[in-house]
Amino acid sequence: MLLDTASLYFRAFHGVPDKVRSPDGSPVNAVRGLLDIIAKLATLYRPTKVVACWDDDWRPRWRVDLIPSYKAHRVVEARSQSPDVEEVPDPLQQQIPRIREALGVLGIPVIGAAEHEADDVIGTLATRATGPVDIVTGDRDLFQLIDDARDVRVVYTARGMSNLEIVTDAVVVSRYGVHAAQYADFATLRGDASDGLPGVKGIGEKSAAALLQAHGDLAGVRAAAADGRLTAVASARFAAASDYLDVAPRVVRVVTDLDLSAPDNPPASGLLRTDAAREWAEKHGVDGSMARAIAALSARD
């Protein structure tokens, strides 16, 4: 089970009241919420391994160099800072070190990669895996990693932890009209305001899906636009978007070949440092949530 950790701790922060505090008065609502999320996921899906994938660089310079608008709207106003700093509520920012500590005492490895996002870590680990993989995220971008033949699926959290959805290739096809393997090209054509991707002007979800159904992939669509198999209006749109389309695939596609060490994550019986975890939880006022996480992870064997 590969956790899109930031996606989950943002959800936890907004889902648990900020009045939840540690004995020293500091906020721990995101910590508590994330532990409860892990407990629920482990109970429902019984993963043999759990990895917390981390944004070592949430807005890599190489992606910004290719598309300057990439995630630009999420940078804090002090834009002179380098590297860019993501806009995160202060009460959540305070909790991120404790979130890492909580994962550590549970024995869940936290894995990031320099100059890359958690998506890229997830992509690499999912591609290397030899068994079934559940990717837990609220980010549609990771639909591109779904692979029914290899049993790689997404546990989609966008509708909340009470409405988790298992997304397979069939679900992607029914929802968007394209296969998961086409999803990165689909997103490139359609664009994504939440990531600052402009897309091709005049191309929405339906037209992007129709183009990929007819021509297979982005290269096929561009070839059709260039040799007159599309309407004059559509061909003009693709000509105008040529510079964007030259670079967008590298930005949109998740990296799958990072140089990462295999996570050291033994089965549950050897995973938890239970006494240390409970001691840490008592110190920070998240005893109940830690106990639930321990119980759920311990029950996997």
Secondary structure as the mmCIF struct_conf table of DSSP 4:
data_model
#
loop_
_struct_conf.conf_type_id
_struct_conf.id
_struct_conf.beg_label_comp_id
_struct_conf.beg_label_asym_id
_struct_conf.beg_label_seq_id
_struct_conf.end_label_comp_id
_struct_conf.end_label_asym_id
_struct_conf.end_label_seq_id
STRN STRN1 LEU A 2 ASP A 4
HELX_RH_AL_P HELX_RH_AL_P1 THR A 5 GLY A 15
BEND BEND1 VAL A 16 VAL A 16
TURN_TY1_P TURN_TY1_P1 ASP A 18 LYS A 19
STRN STRN2 ARG A 21 ARG A 21
TURN_TY1_P TURN_TY1_P2 PRO A 23 ASP A 24
BEND BEND2 GLY A 25 GLY A 25
STRN STRN3 PRO A 27 PRO A 27
HELX_RH_AL_P HELX_RH_AL_P2 ASN A 29 TYR A 45
BEND BEND3 THR A 48 THR A 48
STRN STRN4 VAL A 51 CYS A 53
BEND BEND4 ASP A 56 ARG A 59
HELX_RH_AL_P HELX_RH_AL_P3 ARG A 61 LEU A 66
TURN_TY1_P TURN_TY1_P3 PRO A 68 LYS A 71
HELX_RH_3T_P HELX_RH_3T_P1 ALA A 72 ARG A 74
STRN STRN5 VAL A 75 VAL A 75
BEND BEND5 GLU A 77 GLU A 77
TURN_TY1_P TURN_TY1_P4 ARG A 79 SER A 80
BEND BEND6 GLN A 81 PRO A 83
STRN STRN6 GLU A 86 GLU A 86
HELX_RH_AL_P HELX_RH_AL_P4 ASP A 90 GLN A 93
TURN_TY1_P TURN_TY1_P5 GLN A 94 GLN A 95
HELX_RH_AL_P HELX_RH_AL_P5 ILE A 96 LEU A 106
TURN_TY1_P TURN_TY1_P6 GLY A 107 GLY A 107
STRN STRN7 VAL A 110 ILE A 111
TURN_TY1_P TURN_TY1_P7 ALA A 114 GLU A 115
HELX_RH_AL_P HELX_RH_AL_P6 ALA A 118 ARG A 128
BEND BEND7 THR A 130 GLY A 131
STRN STRN8 VAL A 133 THR A 137
BEND BEND8 GLY A 138 GLY A 138
HELX_RH_3T_P HELX_RH_3T_P2 ARG A 140 LEU A 145
STRN STRN9 ASP A 147 ASP A 147
HELX_RH_3T_P HELX_RH_3T_P3 ASP A 148 ARG A 150
TURN_TY1_P TURN_TY1_P8 ASP A 151 ASP A 151
STRN STRN10 VAL A 152 TYR A 156
TURN_TY1_P TURN_TY1_P9 ALA A 158 ARG A 159
TURN_TY1_P TURN_TY1_P10 MET A 161 SER A 162
BEND BEND9 ASN A 163 ASN A 163
STRN STRN11 GLU A 165 VAL A 167
HELX_RH_AL_P HELX_RH_AL_P7 ASP A 169 TYR A 176
BEND BEND10 GLY A 177 VAL A 178
HELX_RH_3T_P HELX_RH_3T_P4 ALA A 180 GLN A 182
HELX_RH_AL_P HELX_RH_AL_P8 TYR A 183 ARG A 190
STRN STRN12 ASP A 192 ASP A 192
HELX_RH_3T_P HELX_RH_3T_P5 ALA A 193 ASP A 195
TURN_TY1_P TURN_TY1_P11 GLY A 196 GLY A 196
STRN STRN13 LEU A 197 LEU A 197
TURN_TY1_P TURN_TY1_P12 LYS A 201 GLY A 202
HELX_RH_AL_P HELX_RH_AL_P9 GLU A 205 HIS A 215
BEND BEND11 GLY A 216 ASP A 217
HELX_RH_AL_P HELX_RH_AL_P10 LEU A 218 ALA A 226
TURN_TY1_P TURN_TY1_P13 ASP A 227 GLY A 228
BEND BEND12 LEU A 230 LEU A 230
HELX_RH_AL_P HELX_RH_AL_P11 ALA A 232 ALA A 240
TURN_TY1_P TURN_TY1_P14 ALA A 241 ALA A 241
HELX_RH_AL_P HELX_RH_AL_P12 SER A 242 VAL A 252
BEND BEND13 ARG A 253 ARG A 253
HELX_LH_PP_P HELX_LH_PP_P1 VAL A 254 VAL A 255
HELX_LH_PP_P HELX_LH_PP_P2 SER A 261 PRO A 263
HELX_RH_3T_P HELX_RH_3T_P6 ALA A 268 GLY A 270
TURN_TY1_P TURN_TY1_P15 LEU A 271 LEU A 271
HELX_RH_AL_P HELX_RH_AL_P13 THR A 274 HIS A 284
TURN_TY1_P TURN_TY1_P16 GLY A 285 GLY A 285
HELX_RH_AL_P HELX_RH_AL_P14 ASP A 287 SER A 298
TURN_TY1_P TURN_TY1_P17 ALA A 299 ARG A 300
#
